[in-house]
């Protein structure tokens, strides 16, 4: 059976991040991971990417990566943004991993009134560093070649006007939506957002904050056209 390039990418042992897919050089940690953890066999295929859309399919031979398909570049998807308040425990990490899988371009930590976690100073920097590491790992697992950007945190007052807010009573029409904001545990405070901000519904049930963020990530994948699907519904007041 002749496999397509995508089939071979999916079937590859793993995907690794390199500086230049045209000249893939393994880091010490990646070499150790391939040999000692994944136990890569001679000739086993590996995907490499620079995180900016360029990728190549290589074979692991004599401890090095050798091209089996010429380097290529994936089309850049439409920009999608998820503004999300940091959550307790490891829930933010789950959101980051799923945002990668669902194709979100950019996650922006949102500092809101009801934030239930410490997100300042060293705690903030450690959290952001951890999120970026998780995003890199998740990208390899789902064969994503454009890195998820973890932006600097913003206050609610500084969120751009094009970003919609997810809340009860909002519109059910996600067509064309590319950026949304999700609140912390307990939701946004009353009047935290100025009047006139677009509001979108995530359905009739009360969702946990991490579930709301993951659901919204899927909806903007559809609304932006990146998933090449269409879901339409009547707007509600």
N, C-alpha and C positions, 0 to 999 in steps of 0.2 A: 504494500500500500504506500503510495506517495503522499507524504505529509507536507502540508503547507508550512510556510515560515512560522506562522502563528502556532500551528500545532506543535512544532518543534520547540518553540519558546515555552509553551505550556508544559511540555514533556521534559524540559531540561531539568537537571538536578536542582539548580537554584539560580537566582539572579544576584549579581554583585555590582557594587558601585565602583567605578574606576574613573580616573581623570580623563582618559581619552579612549573610547571604544575602538578607535583605529589602531591603537597601540596599547592593548590592555596589560597593565602591570598589577600583579596581586600585591596587596599589602601583607605584612607579616601575619596579622590577625586573620585575614581572609584565607591565606594559604593554610594556616593551622586549622581553620574551620572546615575547609574542604577536605583536608587529608585526615585529620584526627576525629572530627565530629561527623561529617557527612560521609567520610570514607569513599571519596570519589575514585572511581575506577579509571584506568587508562582509557582515554578516548571518550569519556563521558562528556556530554554537552552541557555548557554553562552559558547563561545570558549575562552580558555586561552592559551597563548603561552609565551615562554621565549625569543622569537626573535632569537633563535639559532636552530630552526627547531622542537623543542619539543612542543607538544600541547596536550590538553585534552578537552573533551566536558563535561561540568558540568551543573547541574541544580541549579537554585537560590532558596534555601529553608531556611526559617527562617533567612534570612539575610546573609546566607553563601553560598559558592559554594560547591556542592557535586558532585563527579564524576558520570557520567552516561555511559561513555566509558573510558576504561583504557588509560592512557597517551601513546602517540605514537610519532614517529619522522618522519618528511617528508624527502625524499631524498634531498641532497643538490644539487641545480642546478649548471651548469657550471658558472664560474665567468665571468660576463660581466661588462664593465666599460664605463661610460659616462663622458668625460671631457668636461665641459661646462662653458663658460664665464658667470659671473653674469650679469643679465639683469635689465633693469629699472623697477620700480614699483613692481608689484606682479608677474611678468612673471617668475622669477626664482622659485617662490613658486609653480606655475602651473607645471613647468617642474619637480620639485621634486615629487609632488603628482603623476604625470603620470608615472614617472620613476619607482616609487613603484608599481603601477598597472601593468606596462609592464614587471616587473620582473628583472629590472636592479639590479645588486649586489652592485655596488659602483659608487657614483657620486663624481667627483673630480673638485672643482672650479678651473677654468683656468684663470690665469692673463695674458691677451694679450695686445698688444699695443693700440688697439682701445677700451679698456674697457670704457664704458660710465657711470659707477656708481662708487661711492666711496667704496672701498673695502680694507680698512686698519684700524688698531686699533680697537676701540670700534664698529665701524660700521660693520666691518668684523665679529667680535665675535657675535654681535647681530644677524646678518644675518645667520650665521652658526647654532646658537642656534634655531632660528625660523625654519630653514630648517629641523633640526633633529626632532623638535616637529611635523611638518607637515608630515614627513616621518612616524613617529610612528602612527599618526592618520590614514593616508592612508593605512598603513599595516593592521590595524584592519578592515577597510571597505572592503578590497579585500581578507581577510582571508589569508594573507601572513604570514608565520611563520619564515622567515629569514629576519631580519631587513636590510634595506638599509643602507649601510655605507656612511656617509658623511665625506670624507677625508679632510685633510688639503690642502689649496690652493697650486698650483704649477705654476711656470712660464713656458711659452711655451718651453724654452730651456731645461727644466728638464723633459719634457714628455717622457716616455719610447718609445723605437723604435717600439714596437709592436702596438702602438696606431695609427690608420689610421685617416686621416683628411678628413672631408666632405667638398667638394667644387665642382664647376662646372668642367666638363671635366674628372672626375674621373671614375674609374671602376664601372660597374653596377653589378658586381658579389660580393655579400655579403656572399657567402658561407664560413663558417669558421671564419668570422669576429666576434670578441668578445669585441673590445675596439675602440672607436672613439672619436674624438674631434670636438666640435662645436664652432664656433666663436661668437663674440658679434654682436650687431646691426652694420651693415655695413661690417661685415665679417672680416677676417684676413687681416692684412697689407701685401702688396707685399713683397715677400722674407722673411716673418716672420718665415716660416718653412724651414728647410734645404732641399736641393735637395735630391731626392731619397725617401722621405717620401711617403708611400702609400696614395693615394687619392681615395675617394669613392664618387659616385654621389648619390644625394637624389632625382633625377628626373629633368625634364626640366624647372620647374617653379622656380622663385625666392621666397624663403620661409622666413617668419619672423624667427628670431632666435629661439623663443620658439617652433615654429612649426617644425623647423629643428631638434631640440633636441628631441622632442617627436617622430618624424618620425624615427630618428636614433635609439632611444631606442627600437622601434618595430623591426627594421631591425636586430639589434644584438640579439634580442630574437630569431629570425628565424635563423640567421647565426650561432649562437652558438649551435643550436639544442635544446635549452630549450623549444621551442614551438612545437617541433616535426612536423615542417612544412618545406617545401623546396621551395625556390624561386631562380631561376637561370636566368642569362641573359648574353649576350655576353659582353666581356670586351671592353672598348673603350679607345683610346689613349688620 
